[in-house]
Amino acid sequence: MKKYRGDGMDEEHINRELRREFSSLVRIKAPGRVIDSVYHRIREEEGKAKPGETRMLTPRRIRWQVAAAVLMTLVVSIPLTILLTRNFTETAVQKTYIVRFIYENETAETVHIMGDFNNWHREGFRMQRIEDTPYWTAELELTEGIYKYAFLIDNEVWTVDPLSMLRVKDNFGNENSLIVLFDDTEERTRL
């Protein structure tokens, strides 16, 4: 600036000249460790209060204090909420039932049972023929609930359980059998 002050140039002209000179300078990028060191030093200086001064809250400090307050609130409130809202009565345990399915068909070579309880996959639920009879059987372990099911004969024909009077239509217009497993001694809404 000293170079231009004595030339009688107005301030606007001086600013244009300085911008022109600065734009022609080659920029040299400082090594990363130098930049990190400068930022570290700035942070240290920001955190120090000089004798007789009070620390001023900068937007950065305010954000950190708010974040810390929110974090502390969550750390305290979540466990308290879980503790206070927890039901200390007995937790209902679902009972498990062994259900035997029986299907009669003299001509079938294979019979599978499929339903909600196995996502309608037949691989694990092939029924076994009782020797020298037309009866097929399978035992499944099911928890309390309401399940839709059907039999698949020879991997082609779907059929409902002729021994079950409970039936329901599915979203595809097919009819499925229904099994309801609940303990009769408990107070429940019955179908």
Backbone as a chain_set.jsonl record, in Angstrom:
{"seq": "MKKYRGDGMDEEHINRELRREFSSLVRIKAPGRVIDSVYHRIREEEGKAKPGETRMLTPRRIRWQVAAAVLMTLVVSIPLTILLTRNFTETAVQKTYIVRFIYENETAETVHIMGDFNNWHREGFRMQRIEDTPYWTAELELTEGIYKYAFLIDNEVWTVDPLSMLRVKDNFGNENSLIVLFDDTEERTRL", "coords": {"N": [[0.83, -1.187, 0.0], [2.021, 1.189, 0.656], [3.499, 1.882, -1.559], [1.651, 2.895, -3.363], [0.362, 5.03, -2.103], [1.594, 7.55, -2.147], [1.325, 8.334, -4.781], [-0.899, 9.775, -5.434], [-3.217, 8.47, -6.162], [-6.631, 7.484, -6.156], [-8.531, 5.597, -3.712], [-10.046, 3.515, -4.801], [-8.817, 3.029, -7.251], [-6.351, 2.151, -6.34], [-7.092, -0.237, -5.063], [-7.93, -1.757, -7.302], [-5.477, -2.031, -8.643], [-4.001, -3.468, -6.762], [-5.468, -5.856, -6.641], [-5.018, -6.764, -9.247], [-2.245, -7.233, -9.188], [-2.077, -9.174, -7.141], [-3.523, -11.26, -8.302], [-1.826, -12.103, -10.27], [0.149, -13.432, -8.94], [1.823, -16.488, -8.167], [0.261, -19.234, -6.835], [1.038, -21.071, -3.977], [0.673, -24.078, -2.486], [0.316, -24.798, 0.902], [1.977, -27.26, 2.919], [0.143, -30.031, 4.282], [0.562, -30.578, 7.016], [1.397, -28.126, 7.993], [-0.865, -26.535, 7.674], [-2.615, -27.922, 9.378], [-1.287, -27.478, 11.786], [-1.538, -24.698, 12.035], [-4.352, -24.426, 12.258], [-4.717, -25.887, 14.609], [-3.351, -24.3, 16.428], [-4.91, -21.986, 16.305], [-7.303, -22.952, 17.403], [-6.393, -23.528, 19.994], [-5.789, -20.955, 20.901], [-8.31, -19.791, 20.773], [-9.591, -21.095, 22.84], [-8.374, -20.156, 25.127], [-8.709, -17.873, 27.737], [-7.882, -14.594, 28.315], [-6.238, -12.958, 31.109], [-8.572, -11.372, 33.2], [-10.504, -11.255, 31.237], [-13.651, -12.371, 29.989], [-14.808, -15.473, 28.715], [-15.931, -15.596, 25.469], [-18.893, -16.73, 23.936], [-18.798, -18.466, 21.064], [-20.374, -19.194, 17.901], [-19.587, -21.796, 17.245], [-18.839, -22.898, 19.743], [-21.299, -22.754, 21.011], [-22.814, -24.541, 19.467], [-21.467, -26.951, 20.085], [-21.97, -27.099, 22.833], [-24.77, -27.319, 22.856], [-25.042, -29.744, 21.474], [-23.75, -31.453, 23.284], [-25.481, -31.2, 25.463], [-27.847, -32.292, 24.411], [-26.974, -34.907, 23.927], [-26.384, -35.757, 26.564], [-28.949, -35.609, 27.642], [-30.243, -37.645, 26.176], [-28.724, -39.862, 26.982], [-29.438, -40.063, 29.642], [-32.278, -40.063, 29.595], [-33.238, -42.195, 27.938], [-32.567, -44.785, 29.198], [-34.062, -44.336, 31.571], [-36.684, -44.062, 30.574], [-37.095, -46.614, 29.494], [-36.908, -48.113, 31.843], [-39.025, -47.026, 33.409], [-41.3, -47.459, 31.84], [-41.43, -50.12, 31.497], [-43.104, -53.163, 31.727], [-43.716, -54.79, 34.607], [-45.076, -57.059, 35.144], [-45.74, -60.573, 34.632], [-44.184, -61.769, 31.741], [-45.82, -62.674, 28.834], [-45.571, -65.903, 27.655], [-45.318, -67.544, 24.662], [-47.048, -70.438, 23.962], [-46.082, -73.685, 22.846], [-47.113, -76.003, 20.422], [-47.557, -79.384, 19.405], [-48.603, -80.38, 16.396], [-50.521, -82.644, 14.624], [-50.983, -83.4, 11.331], [-53.236, -84.915, 9.098], [-53.897, -86.544, 6.073], [-55.924, -87.966, 3.564], [-55.378, -89.938, 0.756], [-55.374, -92.114, -1.803], [-54.054, -92.359, -4.279], [-51.941, -90.601, -4.457], [-48.496, -89.73, -4.932], [-46.693, -88.064, -3.685], [-47.09, -85.874, -0.889], [-47.259, -82.668, 0.341], [-47.225, -80.313, 3.019], [-48.085, -76.97, 3.315], [-47.902, -73.583, 4.461], [-48.658, -70.556, 6.346], [-46.887, -70.893, 8.412], [-44.5, -71.815, 7.346], [-43.829, -70.103, 5.331], [-45.007, -70.918, 2.98], [-43.38, -72.8, 1.698], [-42.425, -75.949, 0.449], [-40.27, -77.643, 0.932], [-39.282, -78.497, 3.533], [-41.439, -79.831, 4.667], [-42.568, -82.383, 3.969], [-45.031, -84.81, 3.81], [-45.465, -88.033, 5.351], [-46.271, -91.266, 4.216], [-48.467, -93.511, 5.787], [-47.763, -96.832, 6.296], [-49.173, -99.212, 4.068], [-51.666, -97.949, 3.934], [-54.054, -95.395, 2.909], [-53.361, -93.025, 4.048], [-51.671, -90.009, 4.848], [-49.244, -88.339, 6.842], [-48.023, -85.776, 9.035], [-46.085, -84.199, 11.539], [-45.93, -81.113, 13.117], [-44.235, -78.561, 14.897], [-45.688, -75.88, 16.342], [-46.126, -72.471, 17.336], [-48.375, -70.558, 19.456], [-51.133, -69.174, 17.693], [-52.728, -68.159, 14.598], [-53.046, -69.906, 11.685], [-52.823, -70.229, 8.139], [-53.183, -72.886, 5.789], [-52.445, -75.48, 3.35], [-52.634, -78.488, 1.32], [-50.293, -79.935, -0.942], [-50.484, -81.909, -3.656], [-48.614, -84.311, -5.283], [-46.898, -82.339, -6.297], [-48.482, -80.697, -7.882], [-51.331, -80.316, -7.515], [-53.282, -78.273, -5.5], [-54.937, -78.459, -2.407], [-57.51, -78.07, 0.075], [-57.68, -78.896, 3.59], [-59.595, -81.614, 4.127], [-60.559, -82.411, 6.585], [-60.767, -80.205, 8.147], [-62.941, -77.659, 9.155], [-62.656, -74.973, 9.199], [-62.067, -72.396, 7.022], [-60.551, -70.091, 4.702], [-60.359, -67.462, 2.297], [-57.613, -66.613, 0.176], [-55.459, -63.921, -1.031], [-55.353, -64.489, -3.716], [-57.641, -65.644, -4.512], [-57.866, -68.297, -3.9], [-58.847, -71.025, -1.786], [-58.017, -71.699, 1.552], [-57.144, -73.841, 4.286], [-57.661, -73.38, 7.821], [-56.026, -73.092, 10.916], [-56.324, -72.77, 14.387], [-54.524, -71.956, 17.179], [-54.673, -71.735, 20.455], [-54.505, -71.46, 24.005], [-57.122, -72.74, 25.817], [-57.672, -72.138, 28.464], [-56.863, -69.601, 29.026], [-57.883, -66.154, 29.15], [-59.146, -65.079, 26.28], [-60.054, -63.595, 23.156], [-62.28, -65.38, 21.273], [-62.545, -67.074, 18.143]], "CA": [[0.0, 0.0, 0.0], [2.88, 2.373, 0.717], [3.924, 2.195, -2.917], [0.598, 3.613, -4.083], [-0.188, 6.163, -1.354], [2.182, 8.822, -2.527], [1.12, 8.626, -6.194], [-2.114, 10.564, -5.617], [-4.309, 7.653, -6.693], [-7.739, 7.306, -5.214], [-8.553, 4.284, -3.075], [-10.625, 2.527, -5.717], [-7.777, 2.703, -8.223], [-5.338, 1.361, -5.609], [-7.656, -1.582, -4.865], [-7.874, -2.449, -8.588], [-4.079, -2.363, -8.908], [-3.595, -4.544, -5.841], [-6.12, -7.086, -7.098], [-4.322, -7.197, -10.458], [-0.948, -7.779, -8.794], [-2.279, -10.4, -6.391], [-3.993, -12.314, -9.193], [-0.713, -12.582, -11.089], [1.073, -14.195, -8.108], [1.707, -17.94, -8.232], [-0.203, -19.769, -5.555], [1.776, -22.226, -3.477], [-0.127, -24.746, -1.461], [1.079, -25.136, 2.103], [1.87, -28.682, 3.293], [-0.974, -30.329, 5.175], [0.909, -30.478, 8.441], [1.474, -26.71, 8.339], [-2.256, -26.079, 7.813], [-3.118, -28.511, 10.618], [-0.641, -26.797, 12.901], [-2.147, -23.37, 12.164], [-5.702, -24.585, 12.806], [-4.569, -26.317, 16.002], [-2.947, -23.119, 17.202], [-6.076, -21.099, 16.389], [-8.223, -23.552, 18.377], [-5.817, -23.323, 21.324], [-5.924, -19.538, 21.267], [-9.738, -19.513, 21.009], [-9.985, -21.662, 24.115], [-7.731, -19.483, 26.259], [-9.21, -16.546, 28.118], [-6.809, -13.769, 28.866], [-6.574, -12.498, 32.466], [-9.525, -10.267, 33.267], [-11.501, -11.37, 30.17], [-14.593, -13.485, 30.068], [-14.822, -16.214, 27.457], [-17.072, -15.275, 24.633], [-19.457, -17.903, 23.296], [-18.844, -18.379, 19.609], [-21.371, -20.144, 17.374], [-19.051, -23.156, 17.309], [-18.961, -23.357, 21.129], [-22.729, -22.936, 21.306], [-23.234, -25.807, 18.833], [-20.918, -28.051, 20.861], [-22.676, -27.168, 24.109], [-26.109, -27.852, 22.577], [-24.873, -31.16, 21.153], [-23.445, -32.149, 24.54], [-26.708, -31.229, 26.274], [-28.759, -33.267, 23.802], [-26.41, -36.223, 24.182], [-26.588, -36.083, 27.976], [-30.384, -35.85, 27.826], [-30.539, -38.972, 25.649], [-28.06, -40.862, 27.815], [-30.184, -40.201, 30.886], [-33.712, -40.297, 29.418], [-33.57, -43.487, 27.329], [-32.67, -45.838, 30.219], [-35.178, -44.046, 32.481], [-37.924, -44.372, 29.87], [-37.218, -48.073, 29.451], [-37.148, -48.586, 33.2], [-40.327, -46.602, 33.904], [-42.405, -47.978, 31.027], [-41.361, -51.582, 31.45], [-44.183, -53.85, 32.421], [-43.078, -55.725, 35.521], [-45.87, -58.277, 35.309], [-45.162, -61.695, 33.907], [-44.174, -61.667, 30.289], [-46.553, -63.794, 28.25], [-44.749, -66.812, 26.88], [-46.136, -68.267, 23.709], [-46.976, -71.884, 24.116], [-45.757, -74.441, 21.646], [-47.996, -77.151, 20.234], [-47.222, -80.377, 18.389], [-49.845, -80.557, 15.632], [-50.435, -83.734, 13.647], [-51.849, -83.244, 10.169], [-53.515, -86.19, 8.43], [-54.569, -86.355, 4.794], [-56.216, -89.258, 2.939], [-55.329, -89.957, -0.7], [-54.837, -93.42, -2.202], [-53.277, -92.336, -5.516], [-50.847, -89.622, -4.405], [-47.128, -90.215, -4.775], [-46.113, -87.193, -2.665], [-47.98, -84.877, -0.295], [-46.547, -81.67, 1.15], [-48.084, -79.353, 3.701], [-47.5, -75.633, 3.246], [-48.749, -72.588, 5.096], [-48.017, -69.367, 6.919], [-45.851, -71.308, 9.348], [-43.229, -72.061, 6.641], [-43.811, -69.195, 4.175], [-45.543, -71.638, 1.828], [-42.343, -73.61, 1.044], [-42.71, -77.363, 0.698], [-39.08, -78.45, 1.105], [-39.097, -79.106, 4.847], [-42.672, -80.366, 5.24], [-43.119, -83.488, 3.184], [-45.786, -85.728, 4.655], [-45.078, -89.438, 5.211], [-47.399, -92.203, 4.061], [-48.551, -94.578, 6.789], [-47.648, -98.071, 5.512], [-50.337, -100.004, 3.655], [-52.906, -97.189, 4.11], [-54.117, -94.213, 2.044], [-53.188, -91.851, 4.902], [-50.409, -89.285, 4.907], [-49.209, -87.63, 8.111], [-46.851, -84.949, 9.38], [-46.179, -83.497, 12.815], [-45.219, -79.835, 13.118], [-44.214, -77.814, 16.158], [-46.148, -74.521, 16.046], [-46.435, -71.628, 18.491], [-49.735, -70.036, 19.448], [-51.429, -68.285, 16.58], [-53.698, -68.563, 13.589], [-52.267, -70.23, 10.497], [-53.463, -70.74, 6.927], [-52.377, -73.958, 5.217], [-53.049, -76.312, 2.295], [-51.834, -79.637, 0.924], [-49.887, -79.972, -2.342], [-50.454, -83.308, -4.039], [-47.748, -84.616, -6.431], [-46.32, -81.073, -6.776], [-49.347, -80.09, -8.895], [-52.697, -80.0, -7.096], [-53.471, -77.697, -4.177], [-56.245, -78.796, -1.848], [-57.703, -77.744, 1.491], [-57.751, -80.04, 4.483], [-61.011, -82.015, 4.203], [-60.943, -82.629, 7.976], [-60.895, -78.913, 8.823], [-64.112, -76.883, 8.726], [-62.264, -73.572, 9.136], [-61.457, -72.074, 5.732], [-60.466, -68.662, 4.402], [-59.84, -67.173, 0.95], [-56.385, -65.806, 0.168], [-55.471, -62.781, -1.959], [-55.37, -64.974, -5.09], [-58.931, -66.272, -4.748], [-57.827, -69.705, -3.501], [-59.326, -71.314, -0.447], [-57.038, -72.36, 2.408], [-57.625, -74.284, 5.596], [-57.237, -72.497, 8.903], [-55.867, -73.743, 12.215], [-56.237, -71.788, 15.459], [-53.861, -72.563, 18.33], [-54.651, -70.917, 21.664], [-54.831, -72.183, 25.22], [-58.517, -72.449, 26.192], [-57.801, -71.701, 29.85], [-56.569, -68.164, 29.125], [-58.955, -65.275, 28.686], [-58.822, -64.556, 24.962], [-61.181, -63.487, 22.252], [-62.324, -66.596, 20.47], [-63.121, -66.935, 16.809]], "C": [[0.872, 1.248, 0.0], [3.27, 2.828, -0.673], [2.912, 3.087, -3.63], [0.124, 4.869, -3.374], [0.348, 7.509, -1.857], [1.908, 9.213, -3.975], [-0.135, 9.447, -6.457], [-3.261, 9.783, -6.23], [-5.414, 7.56, -5.665], [-7.778, 5.844, -4.741], [-9.088, 3.196, -3.999], [-9.588, 2.072, -6.743], [-6.69, 1.829, -7.568], [-5.831, -0.071, -5.436], [-7.614, -2.393, -6.159], [-6.452, -2.896, -8.893], [-3.602, -3.51, -8.023], [-4.219, -5.882, -6.258], [-5.403, -7.655, -8.317], [-2.985, -7.844, -10.097], [-1.104, -9.107, -8.043], [-2.727, -11.539, -7.301], [-2.867, -12.864, -10.057], [0.278, -13.41, -10.273], [0.813, -15.692, -8.256], [1.302, -18.44, -6.851], [0.596, -21.012, -5.204], [0.954, -22.816, -2.345], [0.766, -25.151, -0.293], [0.931, -26.624, 2.386], [0.77, -28.871, 4.334], [-0.638, -30.172, 6.637], [1.014, -29.028, 8.89], [0.066, -26.17, 8.577], [-2.848, -26.619, 9.112], [-2.548, -27.805, 11.833], [-1.27, -25.42, 13.132], [-3.538, -23.486, 12.771], [-5.665, -25.012, 14.274], [-4.231, -25.132, 16.901], [-4.112, -22.152, 17.375], [-7.059, -21.635, 17.43], [-7.707, -23.375, 19.799], [-6.026, -21.896, 21.796], [-7.385, -19.178, 21.538], [-10.148, -19.957, 22.403], [-9.404, -20.951, 25.32], [-8.382, -18.127, 26.511], [-8.039, -15.788, 28.739], [-7.209, -13.283, 30.255], [-7.501, -11.286, 32.412], [-10.597, -10.326, 32.186], [-12.465, -12.499, 30.491], [-14.586, -14.184, 28.722], [-16.094, -15.908, 26.703], [-17.577, -16.562, 23.981], [-19.533, -17.668, 21.795], [-19.918, -19.354, 19.121], [-20.888, -21.589, 17.444], [-19.185, -23.712, 18.724], [-20.421, -23.613, 21.494], [-23.216, -24.243, 20.703], [-22.733, -26.996, 19.624], [-21.639, -28.204, 22.2], [-24.086, -27.727, 23.927], [-26.022, -29.341, 22.286], [-24.585, -31.972, 22.413], [-24.684, -32.258, 25.419], [-27.697, -32.243, 25.726], [-28.272, -34.68, 24.076], [-26.625, -36.649, 25.629], [-28.059, -36.371, 28.264], [-30.759, -37.246, 27.346], [-29.952, -40.064, 26.528], [-28.844, -41.107, 29.1], [-31.627, -40.637, 30.621], [-34.055, -41.663, 28.83], [-33.612, -44.6, 28.369], [-33.819, -45.595, 31.202], [-36.516, -44.389, 31.843], [-38.146, -45.874, 29.823], [-37.564, -48.611, 30.834], [-38.564, -48.255, 33.67], [-41.496, -47.17, 33.114], [-42.416, -49.493, 30.945], [-42.479, -52.178, 32.286], [-43.549, -54.928, 33.296], [-43.928, -56.951, 35.816], [-45.217, -59.385, 34.503], [-45.248, -61.454, 32.414], [-44.864, -62.903, 29.738], [-45.61, -64.619, 27.383], [-45.664, -67.561, 25.939], [-45.942, -69.757, 23.908], [-46.683, -72.519, 22.77], [-46.63, -75.684, 21.607], [-47.389, -78.083, 19.195], [-48.548, -80.683, 17.692], [-49.621, -81.667, 14.615], [-51.475, -83.475, 12.562], [-52.008, -84.61, 9.518], [-54.291, -85.885, 7.158], [-54.758, -87.725, 4.155], [-56.212, -89.108, 1.422], [-54.634, -91.247, -1.123], [-53.86, -93.339, -3.366], [-52.067, -91.408, -5.472], [-49.491, -90.307, -4.259], [-46.363, -89.376, -3.755], [-47.183, -86.233, -2.169], [-47.116, -83.969, 0.569], [-47.578, -80.797, 1.842], [-47.355, -78.014, 3.714], [-48.45, -74.655, 3.898], [-47.957, -71.391, 5.568], [-46.819, -69.742, 7.783], [-44.522, -71.62, 8.676], [-43.125, -71.24, 5.357], [-44.165, -69.912, 2.88], [-44.464, -72.381, 1.033], [-42.562, -75.07, 1.41], [-41.486, -78.182, 1.103], [-38.998, -79.165, 2.462], [-40.317, -79.822, 5.389], [-43.336, -81.4, 4.329], [-43.81, -84.45, 4.144], [-45.356, -87.17, 4.351], [-46.335, -90.305, 5.112], [-47.332, -93.254, 5.177], [-48.653, -95.886, 6.014], [-48.98, -98.77, 5.296], [-51.663, -99.306, 3.93], [-52.914, -96.041, 3.106], [-53.828, -92.916, 2.812], [-51.746, -91.327, 4.878], [-50.411, -88.475, 6.197], [-47.906, -86.819, 8.248], [-47.123, -84.305, 10.726], [-45.328, -82.241, 12.746], [-45.297, -79.22, 14.499], [-44.54, -76.361, 15.824], [-46.403, -73.768, 17.346], [-47.872, -71.14, 18.368], [-49.948, -69.119, 18.259], [-52.493, -68.854, 15.678], [-52.911, -68.747, 12.298], [-53.166, -70.686, 9.356], [-52.556, -71.836, 6.386], [-53.164, -74.684, 4.13], [-52.113, -77.479, 2.02], [-51.504, -79.517, -0.562], [-49.662, -81.433, -2.703], [-49.618, -83.454, -5.316], [-47.192, -83.353, -7.095], [-47.182, -80.363, -7.815], [-50.663, -79.563, -8.348], [-52.714, -79.479, -5.661], [-54.85, -78.11, -3.68], [-56.301, -78.392, -0.377], [-57.739, -79.031, 2.291], [-59.221, -80.441, 4.617], [-61.49, -82.246, 5.641], [-61.138, -81.332, 8.751], [-62.09, -78.149, 8.261], [-63.782, -75.393, 8.625], [-61.521, -73.31, 7.829], [-61.496, -70.574, 5.515], [-59.914, -68.499, 2.987], [-58.559, -66.357, 1.078], [-56.5, -64.693, -0.868], [-55.536, -63.196, -3.42], [-56.689, -65.674, -5.423], [-58.971, -67.745, -4.396], [-58.36, -69.856, -2.086], [-58.249, -72.075, 0.307], [-57.708, -72.81, 3.692], [-57.032, -73.369, 6.656], [-57.107, -73.321, 10.17], [-55.629, -72.644, 13.251], [-55.663, -72.484, 16.681], [-53.782, -71.561, 19.47], [-55.024, -71.794, 22.841], [-56.239, -71.774, 25.654], [-58.65, -71.915, 27.609], [-57.53, -70.215, 30.007], [-57.75, -67.363, 28.613], [-58.508, -64.641, 27.384], [-60.11, -64.412, 24.17], [-61.158, -64.711, 21.356], [-62.958, -66.315, 19.138], [-64.451, -67.637, 16.717]], "O": [[0.501, 2.26, -0.595], [3.36, 4.027, -0.937], [3.297, 3.948, -4.422], [-0.484, 5.721, -4.023], [-0.399, 8.481, -1.966], [2.233, 10.334, -4.367], [-0.408, 9.785, -7.609], [-4.192, 10.382, -6.769], [-5.166, 7.557, -4.459], [-7.125, 4.977, -5.321], [-8.607, 2.063, -3.962], [-9.491, 0.887, -7.062], [-6.183, 0.889, -8.181], [-5.071, -1.017, -5.64], [-7.299, -3.582, -6.13], [-6.241, -4.018, -9.353], [-2.891, -4.407, -8.478], [-3.553, -6.917, -6.225], [-5.201, -8.865, -8.421], [-2.635, -8.89, -10.643], [-0.35, -10.05, -8.282], [-2.335, -12.685, -7.078], [-2.959, -13.997, -10.53], [1.167, -14.034, -10.852], [-0.331, -16.1, -8.452], [1.923, -18.109, -5.841], [0.799, -21.893, -6.04], [0.596, -22.136, -1.384], [1.821, -25.759, -0.473], [-0.125, -27.198, 2.123], [0.506, -27.99, 5.152], [-1.457, -29.688, 7.418], [0.746, -28.725, 10.053], [-0.179, -25.447, 9.543], [-3.498, -25.888, 9.858], [-3.264, -27.563, 12.806], [-1.507, -25.022, 14.272], [-3.879, -22.741, 13.689], [-6.477, -24.56, 15.081], [-4.769, -24.994, 17.999], [-4.292, -21.569, 18.443], [-7.587, -20.874, 18.241], [-8.486, -23.103, 20.712], [-6.394, -21.656, 22.946], [-7.675, -18.366, 22.416], [-10.944, -19.296, 23.069], [-9.899, -21.128, 26.433], [-8.575, -17.338, 25.585], [-7.314, -16.312, 29.585], [-8.4, -13.202, 30.555], [-7.256, -10.32, 31.689], [-11.525, -9.517, 32.212], [-12.119, -13.457, 31.183], [-14.376, -13.542, 27.693], [-17.194, -15.961, 27.253], [-16.783, -17.386, 23.527], [-20.245, -16.781, 21.325], [-20.323, -20.247, 19.865], [-21.682, -22.502, 17.675], [-19.595, -24.859, 18.902], [-20.735, -24.571, 22.199], [-23.954, -24.984, 21.353], [-23.475, -27.957, 19.826], [-21.887, -29.324, 22.647], [-24.548, -28.52, 24.747], [-26.832, -30.121, 22.788], [-25.126, -33.065, 22.583], [-24.913, -33.29, 26.05], [-28.32, -32.978, 26.492], [-29.065, -35.556, 24.419], [-27.009, -37.789, 25.887], [-28.379, -37.273, 29.039], [-31.504, -37.957, 28.022], [-30.604, -41.075, 26.791], [-28.905, -42.235, 29.588], [-32.152, -41.488, 31.34], [-35.079, -42.239, 29.197], [-34.612, -45.316, 28.431], [-34.481, -46.544, 31.623], [-37.391, -44.948, 32.504], [-39.251, -46.354, 30.079], [-38.428, -49.478, 30.966], [-39.232, -49.102, 34.263], [-42.581, -47.347, 33.668], [-43.336, -50.077, 30.373], [-42.749, -51.742, 33.405], [-42.924, -55.861, 32.792], [-43.554, -57.788, 36.638], [-44.251, -59.15, 33.777], [-46.266, -60.992, 31.899], [-44.544, -64.03, 30.115], [-44.941, -64.093, 26.494], [-46.664, -68.143, 26.359], [-44.821, -70.256, 24.006], [-46.992, -71.97, 21.713], [-46.857, -76.334, 22.628], [-46.782, -77.633, 18.223], [-49.49, -81.177, 18.311], [-48.661, -81.638, 13.846], [-52.67, -83.348, 12.831], [-51.046, -85.37, 9.398], [-55.22, -85.076, 7.159], [-53.852, -88.558, 4.197], [-56.93, -88.279, 0.864], [-53.454, -91.449, -0.837], [-52.935, -94.147, -3.451], [-51.243, -91.439, -6.387], [-49.352, -91.315, -3.566], [-45.497, -89.888, -3.046], [-48.069, -85.828, -2.922], [-46.348, -84.431, 1.413], [-48.668, -80.568, 1.317], [-46.18, -77.928, 4.071], [-49.663, -74.863, 3.894], [-46.779, -71.221, 5.253], [-45.849, -68.989, 7.87], [-43.5, -71.687, 9.359], [-42.428, -71.623, 4.417], [-43.675, -69.552, 1.809], [-44.612, -72.574, -0.174], [-42.854, -75.386, 2.564], [-41.639, -79.309, 1.573], [-38.666, -80.35, 2.503], [-40.248, -80.382, 6.483], [-44.51, -81.286, 3.976], [-43.241, -84.85, 5.159], [-44.938, -87.481, 3.236], [-47.317, -90.099, 5.826], [-46.27, -93.808, 5.464], [-49.532, -96.035, 5.166], [-49.796, -98.901, 6.209], [-52.679, -99.97, 4.138], [-51.88, -95.744, 2.508], [-54.03, -91.825, 2.277], [-50.772, -92.08, 4.887], [-51.456, -87.974, 6.61], [-46.869, -87.139, 7.667], [-48.252, -83.913, 11.022], [-44.157, -82.289, 12.367], [-46.309, -79.344, 15.189], [-43.784, -75.689, 15.123], [-46.841, -74.353, 18.336], [-48.506, -71.284, 17.323], [-49.048, -68.377, 17.867], [-53.083, -69.897, 15.961], [-52.193, -67.844, 11.869], [-54.132, -71.422, 9.559], [-51.333, -71.754, 6.495], [-54.379, -74.527, 4.006], [-50.952, -77.469, 2.429], [-52.329, -79.056, -1.351], [-48.789, -82.105, -2.154], [-49.891, -82.791, -6.316], [-47.034, -83.309, -8.315], [-46.68, -79.517, -8.555], [-51.068, -78.454, -8.696], [-52.234, -80.135, -4.737], [-55.817, -78.11, -4.442], [-55.286, -78.372, 0.32], [-57.82, -80.123, 1.729], [-60.014, -79.677, 5.168], [-62.695, -82.275, 5.892], [-61.62, -81.351, 9.883], [-62.234, -78.008, 7.047], [-64.544, -74.632, 8.029], [-60.485, -73.916, 7.557], [-62.348, -69.872, 6.061], [-59.098, -69.303, 2.536], [-58.431, -65.518, 1.97], [-57.54, -64.548, -1.51], [-55.752, -62.35, -4.287], [-56.832, -66.236, -6.508], [-60.005, -68.389, -4.572], [-58.322, -68.917, -1.292], [-57.637, -72.994, -0.237], [-58.707, -72.236, 4.126], [-56.039, -72.679, 6.424], [-57.966, -74.149, 10.471], [-54.847, -71.718, 13.032], [-56.221, -73.467, 17.168], [-52.946, -70.657, 19.465], [-55.772, -72.761, 22.692], [-56.511, -70.587, 25.838], [-59.662, -71.289, 27.927], [-57.921, -69.62, 31.011], [-58.514, -67.821, 27.763], [-57.622, -63.787, 27.362], [-61.124, -65.035, 24.484], [-60.134, -65.034, 20.754], [-63.803, -65.429, 19.01], [-65.084, -67.625, 15.661]]}, "num_chains": 1, "name": "protein.A"}
